[in-house]
Amino acid sequence: QVQLVESGGGLVQAGGSLRLSCAASGSVFSIRAMGWYRQAPGKQRELVATISSSGGSTNYADSVKGRFTISRDNAKNTVYLQMNSLKPEDTAVYYCNGVLAGRPSWSWGQGTQVTVSS
């Protein structure tokens, strides 16, 4: 079982930036597509960005396209989410997970809280 540890969240003003990191244990990381998900209070968890196993292909939800960038370092078993031009509606707990057939692969980590003030 892969363990996931997210970090990098915090409180930021609208228009600001944050960079999230997710460290994964296990050798399967480098052969699995990865995704960043978020869950706002009272809402379902949503997938906001994905990256292929090699890092050569990325996809984004319309709500974050042009503002967020997902990347990965397979040598460090880590996936990143660079978030720019943050908006109050980006406030949520952010999680990473493997993505297989459109579904999360492993148990969830603790997530990292992102709060954007207006």
N, C-alpha and C positions, 0 to 999 in steps of 0.2 A: 504494500500500500504506500502510495506517495503522500508525503506530508508537505503542506503548503504553509508558508509564513509570509504574510503581507506586511509591508511597512511603508512609511513615507507620507501618510496622511497628516492632516492638520487643519487649522483654521486659517483661511485666506480671504482677502477681500475680492470682490468681483473684479474680473480683469487680471487677476493674479495667476500664478503658475504653481504647480506641484509636480513632483516626479515620484510615482509609486514604484515599489519593487516587490517582487514575489520570488522567494527562494524555494526551490522544490528539492526534495530528497529523491533518490532513486535514479536508476539508469534509463528509465523509460522517457524521461523528460525530453531528451533530444530527438525522439522519434514521434512525438505527439504534438499536434497543433495545440496552441494555448489561447486562452481567452481571458479578458477582464470583464467582470460582471459588476453590477451595482444594484443595491437595494435601498430605496428611499423609504422613509417611514410610511407605513400604510400601503405600500406598493409592492408588486411582485418583483423578484429579482430579474434583471434584464441583462442581456449580453451586449456590451458596448463596443468591443474590439476583439478581433481574432488575428492570429499570426500562424502561418504554416510552420511545420517542424524545422524547415531550413531558414525561416525568416524571410523568404523571398516573396511571400504573398501576404497581404494584410487586407482586412475588411473592417468597416466601421458602421455603427448605427448612424442614421442620418442626424441624430441629435448632437453627435460629437464630431462628425466629419469636418475636417479642416482645422480642428482645435486640439484633438488628441492624437498622439502617435504611440503605437505599440511597437516594441522591439524586444529582442531576446539575445542572450549570450549563452549558448549551449555549453561552453566551457565552464561557466559558473552556475549552470542550472538555474538561471534567473531570467524572468521576464519583467519588462518595465512598461510603465504607462506614463508618458509625458503629457501633462494636461496644461494647456495654455488657454488664455482668455476665458477663465472659469466664470460660470454663471451661478446664481443662487440655486437654480434647478439642478445643478450638478451635485448638490449636497446629498450624500448617501454613504453607506458603508460599501467599500470596494473590495471585491474578492477576485482572485485568479483561480483558474482550474484548467485542466486539460479539456480539449474539445474533441469528441469522437462522434461522428454521425449527428452532429448538431446538439449533442448532449454533454453535460459535464461528466468528467471521467472518474473523479475521486472524491473523497470526503472533503468538505469545505474546511478551510482554515478559519482563523478568527476574524479575518478582514481588517481593513484599516479605514477609520472614519475620515471623511472629507467634508468639511463644512465651509461653505462659501457665503460670506456676509455681503449684503447689498450696501 
